[in-house]
Amino acid sequence: GPLWNRIMLHLYERNAEPPPFPKPHGFIRTTICATTGHAPPSKRCPGIVQEWILPRDLRAIGRLDPEPSLHIVFPHEGDVFVRDATAGALASQEQEVALRADDERRRVHWNVGGAAIGVDANGTAFWPLQLGTWRITASDGLHRQTITIHVVPPPHRFRPGFTFGSSSQ
């Protein structure tokens, strides 16, 4: 991802983000299951993506409502993140998660563990990792979704080599 980003920025020959992809005329954006191409069933779809479709195709993918409900795209329910508390100050600042939802029509408000999380100019919220189990809620005023994630310390460091046994050799 980061390498691709640098290549695209270099090709764009600017140090700024390229302009956003313009909305295709006459299309709407909706969530679909990446493996089936249909409206995602509750928890049985392994990958949910955003797709531009014609409004007349909503019925074909199994969605009758042109106003999809709010869906947290990242992180996912039950995700586990590792936070290294021994990292330096700069590395600690980089240990954060970008919170993303699929609702582009309304402003999404984020809450992690009872605390509101602000969004940047692009509407993205960044939450610095903290050890523990956290409930993340996204709300757009009409819809709400809550997920739970876990942030754990890194595993104990093993000695260099190819085995992880506890032999005293």
Accessible surface in RSA format (square Angstrom, percent):
REM  Atomic radii and reference values for relative SASA: ProtOr
REM  Chains: A
REM  Algorithm: Lee & Richards
REM  Probe-radius: 1.40
REM  Slices: 20
REM RES _ NUM      All-atoms   Total-Side   Main-Chain    Non-polar    All polar
REM                ABS   REL    ABS   REL    ABS   REL    ABS   REL    ABS   REL
RES GLY A   1    82.57 101.8   0.00   N/A  82.57 101.8  38.16 104.7  44.41  99.5
RES PRO A   2   100.43  73.2  93.31  85.1   7.12  25.9  99.51  82.2   0.92   5.7
RES LEU A   3   113.16  63.0 112.08  80.2   1.07   2.7 112.08  78.7   1.07   2.9
RES TRP A   4   160.24  64.3 158.05  76.5   2.18   5.1 137.70  73.4  22.54  36.6
RES ASN A   5    68.57  47.3  65.48  63.3   3.09   7.4  17.70  42.6  50.87  49.2
RES ARG A   6   151.44  63.6 145.94  74.4   5.50  13.1  65.89  90.0  85.56  51.9
RES ILE A   7    74.18  42.2  71.16  53.0   3.02   7.3  74.18  53.4   0.00   0.0
RES MET A   8    63.38  32.8  60.80  40.2   2.58   6.1  31.05  26.4  32.33  42.8
RES LEU A   9    36.63  20.4  35.76  25.6   0.87   2.2  36.06  25.3   0.56   1.5
RES HIS A  10   137.16  75.0 128.10  89.0   9.06  23.2  84.44  87.0  52.72  61.3
RES LEU A  11   118.82  66.2  95.00  68.0  23.82  59.9  97.24  68.3  21.58  58.1
RES TYR A  12    75.87  35.4  58.22  33.1  17.64  45.9  52.05  39.1  23.81  29.4
RES GLU A  13   146.35  84.0 114.72  86.8  31.63  75.3  39.60  76.6 106.74  87.2
RES ARG A  14   128.53  54.0 114.68  58.5  13.85  33.0  47.98  65.6  80.55  48.8
RES ASN A  15   163.26 112.6 124.09 119.9  39.17  94.3  36.18  87.1 127.08 122.8
RES ALA A  16    44.30  40.7  36.92  57.0   7.38  16.8  43.98  61.9   0.32   0.9
RES GLU A  17   122.49  70.3 108.59  82.2  13.90  33.1  54.90 106.2  67.59  55.2
RES PRO A  18    52.67  38.4  42.52  38.8  10.15  36.9  42.52  35.1  10.15  63.1
RES PRO A  19    90.89  66.2  70.29  64.1  20.60  74.9  76.66  63.3  14.23  88.5
RES PRO A  20   121.03  88.2 101.52  92.5  19.51  70.9 112.53  92.9   8.51  52.9
RES PHE A  21   149.55  74.8 122.98  76.2  26.57  69.1 127.64  77.4  21.90  62.7
RES PRO A  22   101.19  73.7  90.52  82.5  10.66  38.8  99.75  82.4   1.44   8.9
RES LYS A  23   128.16  62.5 102.89  63.1  25.28  60.2  53.98  48.6  74.19  79.0
RES PRO A  24    35.61  26.0  25.16  22.9  10.45  38.0  35.61  29.4   0.00   0.0
RES HIS A  25   179.97  98.4 156.51 108.8  23.46  60.0 112.17 115.6  67.80  78.9
RES GLY A  26    43.36  53.5   0.00   N/A  43.36  53.5  34.55  94.8   8.80  19.7
RES PHE A  27    65.79  32.9  63.92  39.6   1.87   4.9  63.92  38.8   1.87   5.3
RES ILE A  28    31.64  18.0  30.36  22.6   1.28   3.1  31.64  22.8   0.00   0.0
RES ARG A  29    82.48  34.6  76.19  38.8   6.30  15.0   1.97   2.7  80.51  48.8
RES THR A  30     1.08   0.8   0.19   0.2   0.90   2.1   1.08   1.5   0.00   0.0
RES THR A  31     5.10   3.6   5.10   5.2   0.00   0.0   0.79   1.1   4.31   6.5
RES ILE A  32    19.38  11.0  19.38  14.4   0.00   0.0  19.38  14.0   0.00   0.0
RES CYS A  33     2.17   1.6   2.15   2.4   0.02   0.1   0.00   0.0   2.17   2.3
RES ALA A  34    59.12  54.4  27.07  41.8  32.05  72.9  29.94  42.2  29.19  77.3
RES THR A  35    98.98  70.4  61.74  62.6  37.23  88.7  62.75  84.3  36.23  54.8
RES THR A  36    82.73  58.8  55.58  56.3  27.14  64.7  62.31  83.7  20.42  30.9
RES GLY A  37    29.77  36.7   0.00   N/A  29.77  36.7  21.97  60.3   7.81  17.5
RES HIS A  38    95.68  52.3  95.68  66.5   0.00   0.0  62.95  64.9  32.73  38.1
RES ALA A  39    23.18  21.3  14.04  21.7   9.14  20.8  14.04  19.8   9.14  24.2
RES PRO A  40    28.79  21.0   9.60   8.7  19.19  69.8   9.60   7.9  19.19 119.3
RES PRO A  41    47.37  34.5  35.20  32.1  12.17  44.2  46.87  38.7   0.50   3.1
RES SER A  42   101.74  86.0  62.59  83.5  39.15  90.2  56.07 119.4  45.67  64.0
RES LYS A  43   156.11  76.2 125.79  77.2  30.32  72.2 105.43  94.9  50.69  54.0
RES ARG A  44   193.04  81.0 163.61  83.4  29.43  70.1  76.80 105.0 116.24  70.4
RES CYS A  45    15.56  11.8   0.00   0.0  15.56  36.6   1.97   5.0  13.59  14.7
RES PRO A  46   114.70  83.6  69.10  63.0  45.59 165.7  81.80  67.5  32.90 204.4
RES GLY A  47    25.80  31.8   0.00   N/A  25.80  31.8  25.64  70.4   0.16   0.4
RES ILE A  48    38.88  22.1  21.61  16.1  17.28  41.6  21.61  15.6  17.28  46.9
RES VAL A  49    64.67  42.6  58.63  53.1   6.04  14.6  64.67  56.2   0.00   0.0
RES GLN A  50    43.65  24.4  22.16  16.2  21.49  51.2  18.44  39.3  25.20  19.1
RES GLU A  51    75.89  43.6  73.77  55.8   2.11   5.0  14.94  28.9  60.95  49.8
RES TRP A  52    54.04  21.7  43.33  21.0  10.71  25.2  36.12  19.3  17.92  29.1
RES ILE A  53    19.34  11.0  16.61  12.4   2.74   6.6  19.34  13.9   0.00   0.0
RES LEU A  54    43.93  24.5  43.38  31.0   0.54   1.4  43.38  30.5   0.54   1.5
RES PRO A  55    67.49  49.2  59.57  54.3   7.92  28.8  59.93  49.5   7.56  47.0
RES ARG A  56   187.47  78.7 154.67  78.8  32.80  78.1  76.25 104.2 111.22  67.4
RES ASP A  57    52.06  36.5  52.00  51.8   0.06   0.1   9.66  22.7  42.40  42.3
RES LEU A  58    11.14   6.2  11.14   8.0   0.00   0.0  11.14   7.8   0.00   0.0
RES ARG A  59   177.81  74.7 164.10  83.7  13.71  32.6  63.98  87.4 113.83  69.0
RES ALA A  60    75.56  69.5  45.85  70.8  29.70  67.6  58.52  82.4  17.03  45.1
RES ILE A  61    19.83  11.3  19.52  14.5   0.31   0.7  19.56  14.1   0.27   0.7
RES GLY A  62    56.17  69.3   0.00   N/A  56.17  69.3  30.62  84.0  25.55  57.2
RES ARG A  63    39.96  16.8  36.07  18.4   3.89   9.3   8.27  11.3  31.68  19.2
RES LEU A  64   120.87  67.3  95.58  68.4  25.29  63.6  97.75  68.7  23.12  62.2
RES ASP A  65    76.66  53.7  72.13  71.8   4.53  10.7  36.08  84.9  40.58  40.5
RES PRO A  66    70.98  51.7  68.98  62.9   2.01   7.3  69.06  57.0   1.93  12.0
RES GLU A  67    77.73  44.6  76.85  58.1   0.88   2.1  41.91  81.1  35.83  29.3
RES PRO A  68    21.14  15.4  12.79  11.7   8.34  30.3  15.02  12.4   6.12  38.0
RES SER A  69    66.63  56.3  57.87  77.2   8.75  20.2  25.55  54.4  41.08  57.5
RES LEU A  70     9.95   5.5   0.01   0.0   9.94  25.0   0.22   0.2   9.73  26.2
RES HIS A  71    44.48  24.3  44.46  30.9   0.01   0.0  26.06  26.9  18.42  21.4
RES ILE A  72     4.62   2.6   0.06   0.0   4.56  11.0   0.06   0.0   4.56  12.4
RES VAL A  73    35.72  23.5  32.55  29.5   3.17   7.6  34.16  29.7   1.56   4.2
RES PHE A  74    56.04  28.0  56.04  34.7   0.00   0.0  56.04  34.0   0.00   0.0
RES PRO A  75     0.23   0.2   0.00   0.0   0.23   0.8   0.00   0.0   0.23   1.4
RES HIS A  76    99.87  54.6  96.85  67.3   3.01   7.7  71.85  74.1  28.01  32.6
RES GLU A  77    90.57  52.0  66.95  50.6  23.62  56.2  36.68  71.0  53.88  44.0
RES GLY A  78    36.41  44.9   0.00   N/A  36.41  44.9  22.06  60.5  14.35  32.1
RES ASP A  79    37.14  26.0  32.05  31.9   5.09  12.0  10.69  25.2  26.45  26.4
RES VAL A  80    92.44  60.8  62.40  56.5  30.05  72.4  62.40  54.2  30.05  81.5
RES PHE A  81    36.81  18.4  33.46  20.7   3.35   8.7  36.81  22.3   0.00   0.0
RES VAL A  82    78.98  52.0  58.75  53.2  20.22  48.7  58.75  51.1  20.22  54.9
RES ARG A  83    50.16  21.1  49.92  25.4   0.24   0.6   3.73   5.1  46.43  28.1
RES ASP A  84    36.13  25.3  35.88  35.7   0.25   0.6  15.33  36.1  20.80  20.7
RES ALA A  85    71.25  65.5  46.03  71.0  25.22  57.4  46.28  65.2  24.97  66.2
RES THR A  86   123.18  87.6  89.61  90.8  33.57  80.0  84.96 114.1  38.22  57.8
RES ALA A  87    27.85  25.6   7.18  11.1  20.67  47.0  16.20  22.8  11.65  30.9
RES GLY A  88    48.70  60.1   0.00   N/A  48.70  60.1  39.42 108.2   9.28  20.8
RES ALA A  89    85.26  78.4  64.59  99.7  20.67  47.0  73.60 103.7  11.66  30.9
RES LEU A  90   126.93  70.7 121.62  87.0   5.31  13.4 123.46  86.7   3.47   9.4
RES ALA A  91    43.89  40.4  39.17  60.4   4.73  10.7  40.87  57.6   3.02   8.0
RES SER A  92    30.02  25.4  23.43  31.3   6.59  15.2  16.78  35.7  13.23  18.5
RES GLN A  93   127.84  71.5 110.83  81.0  17.01  40.5  44.73  95.2  83.11  63.0
RES GLU A  94   124.92  71.7 100.84  76.3  24.09  57.3  42.22  81.7  82.70  67.5
RES GLN A  95    29.89  16.7  24.24  17.7   5.64  13.4  25.47  54.2   4.42   3.4
RES GLU A  96    77.58  44.5  54.57  41.3  23.01  54.8   6.94  13.4  70.64  57.7
RES VAL A  97     6.92   4.6   3.48   3.1   3.44   8.3   6.92   6.0   0.00   0.0
RES ALA A  98    25.83  23.7  20.82  32.1   5.01  11.4  20.82  29.3   5.01  13.3
RES LEU A  99     2.10   1.2   0.00   0.0   2.10   5.3   0.00   0.0   2.10   5.6
RES ARG A 100   118.80  49.9 115.25  58.7   3.55   8.4  46.04  62.9  72.75  44.1
RES ALA A 101    28.90  26.6   0.86   1.3  28.05  63.8   0.86   1.2  28.05  74.3
RES ASP A 102    17.59  12.3   2.16   2.2  15.43  36.5   5.90  13.9  11.69  11.7
RES ASP A 103    19.70  13.8   6.32   6.3  13.38  31.6   8.90  21.0  10.79  10.8
RES GLU A 104   100.29  57.6  61.86  46.8  38.43  91.5  44.48  86.0  55.81  45.6
RES ARG A 105   102.56  43.1  66.36  33.8  36.21  86.2  49.38  67.5  53.18  32.2
RES ARG A 106    67.83  28.5  54.60  27.8  13.23  31.5  39.27  53.7  28.55  17.3
RES ARG A 107   156.05  65.5 136.56  69.6  19.50  46.4  61.14  83.6  94.91  57.5
RES VAL A 108    16.76  11.0  10.95   9.9   5.81  14.0  10.95   9.5   5.81  15.8
RES HIS A 109   108.27  59.2 102.91  71.5   5.36  13.7  64.76  66.7  43.51  50.6
RES TRP A 110     6.85   2.7   1.77   0.9   5.08  11.9   1.22   0.7   5.63   9.1
RES ASN A 111    52.31  36.1  52.23  50.5   0.07   0.2  14.94  36.0  37.36  36.1
RES VAL A 112     3.94   2.6   0.06   0.1   3.88   9.4   0.06   0.1   3.88  10.5
RES GLY A 113    47.39  58.4   0.00   N/A  47.39  58.4  17.57  48.2  29.82  66.8
RES GLY A 114    67.72  83.5   0.00   N/A  67.72  83.5  33.19  91.1  34.54  77.4
RES ALA A 115    56.57  52.0  50.90  78.6   5.67  12.9  56.57  79.7   0.00   0.0
RES ALA A 116    91.31  84.0  63.63  98.2  27.68  63.0  63.68  89.7  27.63  73.2
RES ILE A 117    31.30  17.8  22.20  16.5   9.10  21.9  24.19  17.4   7.11  19.3
RES GLY A 118    62.89  77.6   0.00   N/A  62.89  77.6  43.01 118.0  19.88  44.5
RES VAL A 119    33.46  22.0   5.88   5.3  27.58  66.5   7.90   6.9  25.56  69.3
RES ASP A 120    62.51  43.8  44.32  44.1  18.20  43.0  41.30  97.2  21.21  21.2
RES ALA A 121   114.60 105.4  64.82 100.0  49.78 113.2  78.33 110.3  36.27  96.1
RES ASN A 122   131.06  90.4  96.25  93.0  34.81  83.8  26.09  62.8 104.97 101.5
RES GLY A 123    43.69  53.9   0.00   N/A  43.69  53.9  24.70  67.8  18.99  42.5
RES THR A 124    32.90  23.4  30.23  30.6   2.67   6.4   9.12  12.2  23.78  35.9
RES ALA A 125     0.00   0.0   0.00   0.0   0.00   0.0   0.00   0.0   0.00   0.0
RES PHE A 126    89.47  44.8  75.44  46.7  14.03  36.5  75.44  45.7  14.03  40.1
RES TRP A 127     7.25   2.9   7.25   3.5   0.00   0.0   1.27   0.7   5.98   9.7
RES PRO A 128    69.57  50.7  69.57  63.4   0.00   0.0  69.57  57.4   0.00   0.0
RES LEU A 129    12.54   7.0   9.73   7.0   2.80   7.1   9.73   6.8   2.80   7.5
RES GLN A 130    83.50  46.7  80.97  59.2   2.53   6.0  27.96  59.5  55.54  42.1
RES LEU A 131    87.17  48.5  66.74  47.7  20.43  51.4  67.10  47.1  20.07  54.0
RES GLY A 132    34.01  41.9   0.00   N/A  34.01  41.9  32.23  88.5   1.77   4.0
RES THR A 133    88.21  62.7  59.33  60.1  28.88  68.8  36.41  48.9  51.80  78.3
RES TRP A 134    53.69  21.5  52.67  25.5   1.02   2.4  53.69  28.6   0.00   0.0
RES ARG A 135   146.05  61.3 142.63  72.7   3.43   8.2  57.55  78.6  88.51  53.6
RES ILE A 136     0.09   0.1   0.09   0.1   0.00   0.0   0.09   0.1   0.00   0.0
RES THR A 137    19.12  13.6  18.79  19.1   0.32   0.8   5.31   7.1  13.81  20.9
RES ALA A 138     0.00   0.0   0.00   0.0   0.00   0.0   0.00   0.0   0.00   0.0
RES SER A 139    21.03  17.8  21.03  28.1   0.00   0.0   9.54  20.3  11.49  16.1
RES ASP A 140    10.39   7.3   0.00   0.0  10.39  24.6   0.26   0.6  10.13  10.1
RES GLY A 141    69.41  85.6   0.00   N/A  69.41  85.6  38.11 104.6  31.30  70.1
RES LEU A 142   128.03  71.3  93.38  66.8  34.65  87.1  97.84  68.7  30.19  81.3
RES HIS A 143    51.83  28.3  44.72  31.1   7.11  18.2  29.86  30.8  21.98  25.6
RES ARG A 144   169.33  71.1 138.13  70.4  31.20  74.3  48.70  66.6 120.63  73.1
RES GLN A 145    44.78  25.0  40.37  29.5   4.41  10.5  20.50  43.6  24.28  18.4
RES THR A 146    45.42  32.3  21.45  21.7  23.97  57.1  11.95  16.1  33.47  50.6
RES ILE A 147     5.96   3.4   4.82   3.6   1.14   2.8   5.96   4.3   0.00   0.0
RES THR A 148    24.72  17.6  24.72  25.1   0.00   0.0  16.42  22.1   8.30  12.5
RES ILE A 149     0.04   0.0   0.04   0.0   0.00   0.0   0.04   0.0   0.00   0.0
RES HIS A 150    64.14  35.1  64.14  44.6   0.00   0.0  39.68  40.9  24.46  28.5
RES VAL A 151     4.41   2.9   0.00   0.0   4.41  10.6   0.00   0.0   4.41  11.9
RES VAL A 152    54.43  35.8  54.22  49.1   0.21   0.5  54.43  47.3   0.00   0.0
RES PRO A 153    81.89  59.7  75.33  68.7   6.55  23.8  75.33  62.2   6.55  40.7
RES PRO A 154    39.89  29.1  26.19  23.9  13.70  49.8  26.19  21.6  13.70  85.2
RES PRO A 155    99.07  72.2  82.88  75.5  16.19  58.9  94.84  78.3   4.23  26.3
RES HIS A 156   167.24  91.4 157.25 109.3   9.99  25.6 109.17 112.5  58.07  67.6
RES ARG A 157   188.99  79.4 157.80  80.4  31.19  74.3  76.91 105.1 112.08  67.9
RES PHE A 158   120.01  60.0  93.90  58.2  26.11  67.9  96.72  58.6  23.29  66.7
RES ARG A 159   142.87  60.0 129.94  66.2  12.93  30.8  78.33 107.0  64.54  39.1
RES PRO A 160   138.88 101.2 105.92  96.6  32.96 119.8 118.16  97.6  20.71 128.7
RES GLY A 161    57.08  70.4   0.00   N/A  57.08  70.4  29.01  79.6  28.07  62.9
RES PHE A 162   203.71 101.9 174.14 107.9  29.57  77.0 177.93 107.9  25.79  73.8
RES THR A 163   111.15  79.1  97.68  99.0  13.47  32.1  72.13  96.9  39.01  59.0
RES PHE A 164   139.38  69.7 116.28  72.0  23.10  60.1 118.77  72.0  20.61  59.0
RES GLY A 165    52.32  64.5   0.00   N/A  52.32  64.5  36.31  99.6  16.02  35.9
RES SER A 166   119.60 101.1  82.56 110.2  37.05  85.3  55.21 117.6  64.39  90.2
RES SER A 167    62.36  52.7  46.09  61.5  16.27  37.5  43.98  93.7  18.38  25.7
RES SER A 168   117.19  99.0  81.23 108.4  35.96  82.8  51.28 109.2  65.91  92.3
RES GLN A 169   192.12 107.4 135.15  98.8  56.97 135.6  76.57 163.0 115.55  87.6
END  Absolute sums over single chains surface
CHAIN  1 A    12087.2       9277.7       2809.5       7326.4       4760.8
END  Absolute sums over all chains
TOTAL         12087.2       9277.7       2809.5       7326.4       4760.8
